[in-house]
Amino acid sequence: MLETRVRSDGGSAIIATACSCKRGATNSSCEIAANRAGALVQHYPLFCNISPRDCGEIVSAARKEVYSRRQTIYLEGDPVRQTVLLTSGCVKIVQVGQNGTEVILRLNGPGEALGMVGLNTQTRHCSTAQVLTASTALVWDAAAFESLSMRFPALRRNTSHILYKRLEELEERFREISTEKVAARLSHEIVRLLNQVGRRVNGAVQIKLSREELAQLIGTTLFTVSRLLSDWDEQGIVSARRESVTVNNLQALIELSERE
């Protein structure tokens, strides 16, 4: 079963409390529990167009994991052994250059899945997944998730669609790095992150990322990001702190990116 708990930031997190019915429970009660669990995850992209009952059956094959800040879920070069669906928190996907410079390829927030590519013993991760904020997740063994994908074609279609959208996003970011000024890239990236990992704070939307992490996302220096955020802070567009950025005026931020 799953339950929804209120986080300290006012949002909700889906927590797996048990993945099977208690001994002695009737088939009817098991079905109700599965439907309830399925309804809680049905709004996630991975479960799009899948009935609550089928969602519940898919979720029942997963286990709950709790990750602490800075914990590594998998390393670049590790075999692909599991699919991870975040139910709360944030995870960054990174690669490290030969000179030790870290590049953030993507941030994943609640409702987003990791490790969906090449679910077989021959495939290895081409990047590292590290926890940015304390997180919870539903985790399927690779073989189990592949079996479920065969049984539920919509699950396989959703997986393919998610991977396609992420490739599209990477292509867009590559174009931005190649053709746009840093200010436009930073504003575009902040707008994207609002939907992925933003949270409401006193009527504004906050992103809990450091300036260095923002620089790693858009391929620039810490100094440049700090200068731009300070300028935007003075204009009232954002409130920039050491480990977070709060967007006070989204429309102004969007217009800023369009002017650059």
Stockholm file with secondary structure:
# STOCKHOLM 1.0

chainA/1-260         MLETRVRSDGGSAIIATACSCKRGATNSSCEIAANRAGALVQHYPLFCNISPRDCGEIVSAARKEVYSRRQTIYLEGDPVRQTVLLTSGCVKIVQVGQNGTEVILRLNGPGEALGMVGLNTQTRHCSTAQVLTASTALVWDAAAFESLSMRFPALRRNTSHILYKRLEELEERFREISTEKVAARLSHEIVRLLNQVGRRVNGAVQIKLSREELAQLIGTTLFTVSRLLSDWDEQGIVSARRESVTVNNLQALIELSERE
#=GR chainA/1-260 SS CEEEEECTTSCEEEEECCSSCCTTCCHHHHHHHHHHHHHHHTTSGGGTTCCHHHHHHHHHTCEEEEECTTCEEECTTCBCCEEEEEEEEEEEEEEECTTSCEEEEEEECTTCEECCSCCSTTCBCSSEEEEEEEEEEEEEEHHHHHHHHHHCHHHHHHHHHHHHHHHHHHHHHHHHHHHSCHHHHHHHHHHHHHHHHCEEETTEEEECCCHHHHHHHHTCCHHHHHHHHHHHHHTTSEEECSSCEEESCHHHHHHHHHHC
#=GC SS_cons         CEEEEECTTSCEEEEECCSSCCTTCCHHHHHHHHHHHHHHHTTSGGGTTCCHHHHHHHHHTCEEEEECTTCEEECTTCBCCEEEEEEEEEEEEEEECTTSCEEEEEEECTTCEECCSCCSTTCBCSSEEEEEEEEEEEEEEHHHHHHHHHHCHHHHHHHHHHHHHHHHHHHHHHHHHHHSCHHHHHHHHHHHHHHHHCEEETTEEEECCCHHHHHHHHTCCHHHHHHHHHHHHHTTSEEECSSCEEESCHHHHHHHHHHC
//
